[in-house]
Amino acid sequence: MAPPLSRRLSRFLGAGLAAVAAFAAVPLSAQNTELAASFDDAFGTEMRSPDTFEAIYANGFERRIAELADGSQGRIGVVGIDLATGEEVAVLGDQLFPMASTSKIAVAATYLEMVEQGRYSLTSEFPLLIPVRSARFSSPAAPVREGNYMPAIDLIEIMITRSSNAATDALLAAVGGPQAVNDWMKRHGFSEFSIDRDIATLVRDDGEYDPASWIDPRDSATPRAMARLLGGLYRGDFLSEQSRRVLLGAMSRTVTGRRRIPASMPGEARVSHKTGSLNNTSSDIGIIESPDGRAIAVAIYVTGQGSRLARERRIAAIARALYDGFSARARQNDNRTWTAGTRSGG
């Protein structure tokens, strides 16, 4: 379900520019939370300065992420969550961004819940839904034809690992369409999420708006909603252990987006992720696990930046900075715990 009209309109660029003026009137000594809220309500591309960073972001780690998420060439939304401590780092975490294929995580989760309920099984077969050529905007839904039938477990695999649109639309039809996925998300506490079209229609009509300078509430979510969705899936909050293994296992075998989250990760880090790409936007969301058992949920949405390669480089740099920053925090906390234990034992 799309956000209310008033909220959708308030997020458009015109309202964002109005919020910029309001933000400029707020003294830098104001509460960090108030500044951060104003920053998110504004478009997020107009107020990048060291003084602003100092006022909003409390420490060097957060400021580093904000610098990498510089929106002067297009909006960038980031949320990273340390799943051990619950600590979050965010830049424009509550603005809507095009989900593109990152929405496929929610489609898979909706289907897997239906398996748990006994309505389907992992061996239930459905036909691939293959787009039929049609003119942009020529129909509310792009025409498709049925292809080969495949078991659901294989549809999930290629939907996640290879981002198959035909497999996604097969499962989307099986669960009852976009509204069924929206309902699943809402039941689990995620309101800033909306699938409005099947993938065939989304791709056919792509390019209606430039996401770097305009917020389209359709087929969109906030980085915070997607990062928290990943965290809940990783912890087993929403699905059974078997379903969790199916979904996270597929994410660990993703072959798309090698220049995104995984690109700059150290060899010891394990990445399970799902990419998304549309007109002038690239994204990647996933779980990054370190050898000591820690995990962070990451959602990165990048628009503009001049080219797809530039967007992918930005995603890779932000992901590595999040991994390094949370790792450094963990080491500091471990050292404090060890020191406190030594003193109390002495």
N, C-alpha and C positions, 0 to 999 in steps of 0.2 A: 504494500500500500504506500502510495506516495505521501510525503509530508503534507500538512495542511497548506492551502494556497498562500496564506499570509507568510508562512515560514519560507515557502519556496520563493516567493517574490522578494523577500528580505535578503535572500542569498544571491540574487542577481547582481550584476556588476554595478548597476546604478546605485543600489542600496549600499553596496560595498564602498563605493567612492564617498557616499555621504558619511559612512562610518569613519572613513579616514579623517575627515575634518573633525569629527567628534573626538577621535583618538588624539589628534594633534593638540587638543585643548587640555588633555589630561596631563598634569605634571608628572615628571618622571619619578617623583617621590611617592606616587600613589601605590596602592596595594598591587603586588605582582599579579594576583588573580584578576583584578579589574583590568589591568593592562593586557593580560593574556586574552581575556574575553573580548576586549575591544579589538585586539589584533586578529582574532579569529573571525569576528563579525565583519571586519573590513576584508578587503579582497586578499590582503596578505602579500601584495607585491610592491606596495608603495612606501613602506616605512622601514626599510632595512638600513640601520645605522648602528654603530657601536653603542651609542647611548641607549637606543631602544633595546638592544640585546641585553645590556647590563641591567636594565630595569625589569625586563620580563623573565630572563633566564638566570636562575640563582647561582649557577656554577659553571665551570669551564666545560664540562661534559655537555650540558644542555646548550651552551653557546656554540660549541663546535657543531652540533647537529643543526642548529639554526643557521649557521653560516653556510653549511653544505646545502641546506634547503633554501638557499637564497631564491626568492621568487621574482627577481627582476626580469627574467626572461620567460616567465610562466609559472603558474602556481605549483607548489610542491607541498604535499601533505605527508607527514611522517608520524607514526606512533611506534615506539618500542616498549615492551613490557618485560621486566625480569619476572619470570613466573615463579621464582623462589621467594622473592620479597614483595612482589606486587608493584614495585616502583615503575613509574611510567615516565617516558620522555616524549614530548609531542611538539610538533610544529603544524599549525593549521589542522590539528587532529579532529576538530569538529566541523570542518567544512566538507561539503559533498564533493566527491570526485567520481568520474566515470569508472565503474567497476571493470568494464570489459570482461575478460575471461576469468578474473578473480572470483566472480560470482559463482563459478562452477563448484567451488568448495561447498557453498550452501545448497546447491542442487543435489550434490552427492549426499550430503548429510540428511536432507529431506528424504531421499530414497532409502537410505540405510535405516532410518527410523521406521519406515514402512515395512522393511524386512523384519525388524525386531518385533513389529506388531503382527507379523504373520500374513500381511496383505500381499507381499511379494517374497521372492527369495533371490539369492545371488545368482541362481541359475535361470530365473525367469528371462525369457527372450523377448526382445523388442526390435523393431526395424530401425536402422539408421534413417534419419530424415534429411534428405539431401536437397539443397536449394535448387529451385528451377529459376532460370534467368527471368528477371522482371525489372521494369524501370523503377528507379528510386521513387518512393512515396506513392507508388501506383496502387497500393492496397494497404489496408491496416496491418495485414500479416503477409509476409513474403510467402509465395507458394513453394511447397516442398513435395518431393516424391519419396516413396518408401524404397530403401535399399535393402541390403542383406540384414537378416535377423542375427542378433548377437546376444549372448548371455549378459545379464546386468553387470556381473563382475568384470567382464571384458570392456563393456561400455564405460564403466567408471575408470578403468585403467587408461584407456586412450583419451578419455575426456580430460583427465588430470595430467597424465604424463606427456601427451602430445597435443593437448588442447583441442581435441576433435569437436568441431561445432555440430556435426551430424550426430555424434554420440550424445552430446549435451541435449540437443533438442529431442532426441529419443527418450531420454530419462525425464526431461522437463514435461513432456507430454504424458509420460507414465504416472508421474506424481500428481498431475492435475493442473499443470500450467504454472505460470509465474506466481499467481496468487497463493498457491499452496506453499511455495518456497517463502514468500513474504510472511505467511501465517506462521510457518515453522520458526522463522527468525523472531517474529514478534512474541511468540510463546516463550522464547528463551531470553527475552529482554532486550532485543535489538530493534529499535524503532527507526534509526537513521540508516535504513537499508530499503531498497526497492528495486525489484526486477519488474519491468513493465512490458518487455517484448521478448520473444524468443530470439535465439542467436541469429537465425537466418534473417530476421527482420532488422535486428540491431546492426548487423554487418552491411546489409543492403542499403540501409538509410544512413550509414555513418557519414559524418562530416557536415551535418546540418548546422552545428555550432562549433566554435573553436573553444575547447575546454580550458585553454590557457587564459581566456579573457571572458568566459561566460560559464555560468553554472547551470547545467541542465539537470533537473532533479530526477529525470527518468534514468533507470538502470544505473543508479548511483548509490554510494554508501560513504560514510565517513571512515577515515583511517582508524579512528579509535574503535568503531564498531567491528571492523574486520580484524584488528589485532586482538580484541577481546574474544571474538568468535574463535580464532585460532587457539587462544589460551584455554578456553573452555573445552575445545575438542581435544587438545593435548592432555588436559587433566582428566578427561573422561566425564565431564560434567553433563554432556548432552547425549552421548551415545554409549552403547555397551562396549566392552573391551574388544570384542570381535570386530564391531563396526569401526571402532577407533583404529584398529590395526589395518583394516582395509583402506581407510582414507589416508592415514598418515603414511602407510606403506607406499601407496601410489604417489603421494607427494614427494617421498624420498627418491623416487625413480624418475622425476620430471626431467625431460630432455630439452624443453624449451627454456629460454632465458639464461643460458650459460654465462652471458655477459652482465647479468643482473646480480641478484643477491650472492650467488656462489662465486662470482668472478674474483673477488679480492679476499675471500675467506682463507684463513690459515688451514693447512692440511688436516689439522686435528679436528676442525669444526665439521659438524654434520648438518646439512641443510635439507629441509623438506619444504617445498614451496609450490606456488602456483602463480603463473604470470598472467598478464593481461595487456593487450595492445589494441588501440583504435586510432582514429585520426588525431595526430598531434598529442598523443598520450601513451605512456608506457608505465606499467606497474608491476609490482612483485610483492607477494605476501607469503610469509612462511615462518617456520620454527627453526631457530639456529641452536644446536646443542653443542656444548663444550665437553671435553673429555672428563671433567670432574662431575658431570651429571646435571649441570645447570642448563636451563633453556630460556631463550627469549623469544617472544612473539613479535614479529615485525610486519608492519604494513607501510609500504612506500608507494605513493602515487605521484607521478611526475608529468607535467604538461609543458609544452613549448620546448625551450632550450635549443632550438635550431635544427635538431635532427634526432632520429631515433637512437643513433649511436651515442649522442651527447646525453640523452635521457638515461640510457642504460649505464653509462659511466657514472652518472649522478647517483643512480640507485645503488651501484656497487660501492661507491665511496661512502654513502650514508649507512649502508648495511655494515660495512667494516667498522665504521666509527661507533655504531651502536654496540657491536660485539666487543670492541676494545674498551669502550667506556663502561659497560656493565661488568666486564671482566675485571677492570681496575677497581671498581666499586666493591666487587666481591672480595678481592685480595685485601683491600683496606679493612673491610669488615672482619675478615678472617684474622688479620693481624691484631685488630682491636680485641677480638675475643681471646686470642692467645695471650696477649699482654695482660688483659684483665684476669685471666685464669692464673697466670704466673704470679701476679701480685697477690691474689687472694690466697694462693697456696703457699706463699712465702711467709 
